[in-house]
Amino acid sequence: MGRFGMRFLFICALALGFGAQSRAEDSRLTLLQTGQDSRGWEAVGRLDISGKGFCTGALIREDIVLTAAHCVFDASGNQIDADRFQFLAGLREGRAESYRGVRQVLAHPDYVFGQRSPSAVEVAADVALLVLDQPIRNSRIMPFPIAEFPAPGDQVGIVSYGRDRSEAPSLQEVCNVMAEQDGVVVMSCDVDFGSSGSPVFMMRDGRESIVSVVSAMADVEGR
C-alpha cells in the first residue's frame, strides 16, 4: 500500500443546528453504554494522546486506524511521536475491547497544521492514518470498509467520543449533509471537543461504510 493508497482523501467540517433546514429531522445522540448497544461499533475507539487529550478513530484494517490529521500534531506544529498514542477500540465505561499502541503516524502530505482560516482544500487534507503496533484480530472488532463520500441531501450517521461523554461512544443515527465544496462536506451532526477524527457512516452494500471523518465544528448564520 502506498503512503496514502486509499480511495478517499477527504474530510468534513461539521456544522451544528441545521435541523430546520434538514431534509429529515436529525436523530438525537444515543450513548452506547451496554454491550448490546455497542454491538457492531467496536471498531470505533478513543484515541488517547499523552499530553494532549483524545480524539476519535476507527479501524479500517486490522492494523490501521483512521483519524483527523490535526490530532497528530502538538500546539507547536510538530508531529507527535507514535509512542504517545494509544487506541482503545470499543472503549466503554473504563474497559476497551482491545488496547493497542501505535508504531507509525502518517498525516496527509498536503495537510498544514495551524492555519487560522484554512481553505476547503486544506480542510480536505485533515486526515491521518495510524499504524498499530500489533494488528487487532478479534471477531467482535471488524474493520469498516471505505466508500465514496456523500453528496448534499444524503443522510449519514456518526459514532464519536466527546467532552462529557469520553467514557463511552455516542451514536447519532441520522444527520444530514448540507453542502459540499472541494471535498469538504458540511453536515448537521452533533459533535464536540474530542469528536475530531470520528467516522461518518452510510449504508453501502448492506454494511455501514465510512464515507468521511470529522475535522471541525462550524458556525453558520450564528448557529
Solvent accessible surface area in square Angstrom, and as a share of the most:
residue,aa,sasa,rsa
1,M,142,0.63
2,G,47,0.45
3,R,129,0.47
4,F,28,0.12
5,G,46,0.45
6,M,26,0.12
7,R,175,0.64
8,F,8,0.03
9,L,80,0.40
10,F,11,0.05
11,I,0,0.00
12,C,0,0.00
13,A,17,0.13
14,L,0,0.00
15,A,0,0.00
16,L,54,0.27
17,G,46,0.44
18,F,14,0.06
19,G,39,0.38
20,A,98,0.76
21,Q,95,0.42
22,S,18,0.12
23,R,161,0.59
24,A,33,0.25
25,E,152,0.68
26,D,32,0.16
27,S,38,0.24
28,R,214,0.78
29,L,53,0.27
30,T,74,0.43
31,L,67,0.33
32,L,4,0.02
33,Q,91,0.41
34,T,67,0.39
35,G,35,0.34
36,Q,124,0.55
37,D,63,0.32
38,S,11,0.07
39,R,162,0.59
40,G,48,0.46
41,W,37,0.13
42,E,16,0.07
43,A,2,0.02
44,V,1,0.01
45,G,0,0.00
46,R,34,0.12
47,L,0,0.00
48,D,35,0.18
49,I,5,0.02
50,S,69,0.45
51,G,84,0.81
52,K,88,0.37
53,G,41,0.39
54,F,53,0.22
55,C,9,0.06
56,T,0,0.00
57,G,0,0.00
58,A,0,0.00
59,L,0,0.00
60,I,4,0.02
61,R,106,0.39
62,E,75,0.34
63,D,41,0.21
64,I,14,0.07
65,V,0,0.00
66,L,0,0.00
67,T,0,0.00
68,A,0,0.00
69,A,0,0.00
70,H,44,0.20
71,C,0,0.00
72,V,0,0.00
73,F,26,0.11
74,D,40,0.21
75,A,105,0.81
76,S,93,0.60
77,G,31,0.30
78,N,90,0.46
79,Q,80,0.36
80,I,5,0.02
81,D,95,0.49
82,A,23,0.18
83,D,122,0.63
84,R,81,0.29
85,F,6,0.03
86,Q,74,0.33
87,F,0,0.00
88,L,12,0.06
89,A,0,0.00
90,G,11,0.11
91,L,5,0.03
92,R,63,0.23
93,E,100,0.45
94,G,55,0.53
95,R,191,0.70
96,A,9,0.07
97,E,50,0.23
98,S,11,0.07
99,Y,101,0.39
100,R,55,0.20
101,G,22,0.21
102,V,10,0.06
103,R,149,0.55
104,Q,77,0.34
105,V,12,0.07
106,L,23,0.12
107,A,6,0.05
108,H,17,0.07
109,P,89,0.56
110,D,96,0.50
111,Y,36,0.14
112,V,80,0.46
113,F,65,0.27
114,G,56,0.54
115,Q,80,0.36
116,R,238,0.87
117,S,104,0.67
118,P,60,0.38
119,S,55,0.36
120,A,24,0.18
121,V,98,0.57
122,E,50,0.22
123,V,25,0.14
124,A,12,0.09
125,A,4,0.03
126,D,6,0.03
127,V,2,0.01
128,A,0,0.00
129,L,2,0.01
130,L,0,0.00
131,V,12,0.07
132,L,2,0.01
133,D,68,0.35
134,Q,108,0.48
135,P,44,0.28
136,I,2,0.01
137,R,177,0.65
138,N,44,0.22
139,S,103,0.67
140,R,139,0.51
141,I,2,0.01
142,M,110,0.49
143,P,29,0.18
144,F,4,0.02
145,P,51,0.32
146,I,18,0.09
147,A,12,0.09
148,E,125,0.56
149,F,77,0.32
150,P,1,0.01
151,A,53,0.41
152,P,76,0.48
153,G,26,0.25
154,D,38,0.20
155,Q,65,0.29
156,V,4,0.02
157,G,9,0.09
158,I,0,0.00
159,V,0,0.00
160,S,0,0.00
161,Y,0,0.00
162,G,0,0.00
163,R,126,0.46
164,D,146,0.75
165,R,38,0.14
166,S,27,0.18
167,E,80,0.36
168,A,2,0.02
169,P,4,0.03
170,S,2,0.01
171,L,20,0.10
172,Q,5,0.02
173,E,120,0.54
174,V,42,0.24
175,C,0,0.00
176,N,2,0.01
177,V,4,0.02
178,M,48,0.21
179,A,47,0.36
180,E,68,0.31
181,Q,118,0.52
182,D,83,0.43
183,G,15,0.14
184,V,11,0.06
185,V,1,0.00
186,V,38,0.22
187,M,0,0.00
188,S,5,0.03
189,C,0,0.00
190,D,64,0.33
191,V,5,0.03
192,D,35,0.18
193,F,122,0.51
194,G,12,0.12
195,S,1,0.01
196,S,21,0.13
197,G,0,0.00
198,S,0,0.00
199,P,0,0.00
200,V,0,0.00
201,F,4,0.02
202,M,32,0.14
203,M,117,0.52
204,R,73,0.27
205,D,157,0.81
206,G,72,0.69
207,R,89,0.33
208,E,50,0.22
209,S,5,0.03
210,I,0,0.00
211,V,0,0.00
212,S,0,0.00
213,V,1,0.00
214,V,3,0.02
215,S,8,0.05
216,A,47,0.36
217,M,75,0.34
218,A,33,0.25
219,D,125,0.65
220,V,51,0.29
221,E,142,0.64
222,G,79,0.76
223,R,102,0.37
